[in-house]
Amino acid sequence: MNKTRNLTIQCVAVFVMFLGIGWWVGREYERAYPEPVKTYQGRWVEDMKKVGDFWSVGYLEVMGK
Protein backbone atom coordinates (compact mmCIF):
# COMPACT_ATOMS: atom_id res chain seq x y z
CA MET A 1 0.00 0.00 0.00
CA ASN A 2 2.88 2.35 0.74
CA LYS A 3 4.34 2.00 -2.80
CA THR A 4 0.96 2.79 -4.36
CA ARG A 5 0.58 5.88 -2.21
CA ASN A 6 4.08 7.14 -3.11
CA LEU A 7 3.41 6.54 -6.82
CA THR A 8 0.11 8.44 -6.60
CA ILE A 9 1.77 11.37 -4.85
CA GLN A 10 4.53 11.47 -7.48
CA CYS A 11 2.00 11.37 -10.35
CA VAL A 12 -0.01 14.22 -8.81
CA ALA A 13 3.20 16.23 -8.28
CA VAL A 14 4.24 15.78 -11.93
CA PHE A 15 0.75 16.76 -13.11
CA VAL A 16 0.76 19.91 -10.97
CA MET A 17 4.27 20.74 -12.21
CA PHE A 18 3.11 20.53 -15.85
CA LEU A 19 0.09 22.72 -15.03
CA GLY A 20 2.43 25.30 -13.49
CA ILE A 21 4.78 25.25 -16.49
CA GLY A 22 1.80 25.67 -18.84
CA TRP A 23 0.50 28.61 -16.84
CA TRP A 24 3.95 30.25 -16.79
CA VAL A 25 4.49 29.79 -20.55
CA GLY A 26 1.02 31.21 -21.29
CA ARG A 27 1.70 34.24 -19.12
CA GLU A 28 5.04 34.90 -20.87
CA TYR A 29 3.36 34.50 -24.27
CA GLU A 30 0.83 37.22 -23.40
CA ARG A 31 3.62 39.58 -22.36
CA ALA A 32 5.65 38.93 -25.52
CA TYR A 33 2.77 39.64 -27.92
CA PRO A 34 0.93 42.86 -27.02
CA GLU A 35 -2.16 44.10 -28.81
CA PRO A 36 -1.84 44.65 -32.56
CA VAL A 37 -0.67 48.02 -33.85
CA LYS A 38 -3.26 50.35 -35.36
CA THR A 39 -2.90 50.97 -39.08
CA TYR A 40 -4.09 54.06 -40.88
CA GLN A 41 -5.03 54.60 -44.50
CA GLY A 42 -3.73 57.76 -46.01
CA ARG A 43 -1.03 59.23 -48.19
CA TRP A 44 2.56 60.11 -47.43
CA VAL A 45 3.27 63.82 -47.77
CA GLU A 46 6.87 64.86 -48.39
CA ASP A 47 6.96 68.17 -46.58
CA MET A 48 8.86 69.87 -43.78
CA LYS A 49 6.74 70.02 -40.65
CA LYS A 50 7.75 70.95 -37.10
CA VAL A 51 6.99 68.23 -34.54
CA GLY A 52 7.81 69.47 -31.06
CA ASP A 53 11.44 70.60 -31.16
CA PHE A 54 12.27 68.61 -34.30
CA TRP A 55 11.53 68.88 -38.00
CA SER A 56 10.15 65.95 -40.00
CA VAL A 57 10.69 65.45 -43.72
CA GLY A 58 7.35 63.75 -44.23
CA TYR A 59 4.17 62.66 -42.52
CA LEU A 60 1.14 60.50 -43.09
CA GLU A 61 -1.97 62.45 -44.00
CA VAL A 62 -4.87 60.35 -42.70
CA MET A 63 -7.89 60.16 -44.98
CA GLY A 64 -11.48 60.15 -43.79
CA LYS A 65 -11.16 61.84 -40.41
N, C-alpha and C positions, 0 to 999 in steps of 0.2 A: 504494500500500500504506500510505503514511503517513496518508492521510485516513481510511482504513478503521480503522486502529488508534486514531486520535484519537476517531473517532465511537464506537468500542467502549468506550473508556475513559470517555467522557462518559456513555454509556448506563448503564454499571455504576455510575458515581458518582451519577447521578440515582436509580437503583434503591436504592442503599445509603442515600441521603438520605431517601427515602420510608420505608424500613424503620426508620430512626432516628426519624423523626417519629412513625410509628405506635407504636413502643415507648414514646416519651416521652408521647404522648397516653394510652396505656393505663395507664401508671404514674400519671399525674395523675388519671385516672378512678378508680383504686382508692383513692387518697388522699381523693378528694372524697366517696366513698360508702362509709362504714364499715359494719360489720355491722349488721343490723337491730336495733332496740330491742326488748327483751323486753316483752311485754304480760301483764298479770295480770288474772284474772277475780276480781271481788269486789264489795263494796259500799262506797260512800262514807259515812263516819261523820262527822257534824258534831259535833265534840267538841273541847274544849281538851285538848291533850296537849303535854307538854314534850319538845322534841327538842333535845338539847344545851343550849345557852344560850337557845334561843328557844322560843316557844309557837306551836303550829300551831292553826288553827281547824278542821281536818278532816284525815282520813287515809283511806287505802284499806285496808279490812279484807280480806285475801286469803282466799278460800275454798279449802278442800281441802288445807290444809297441816298 
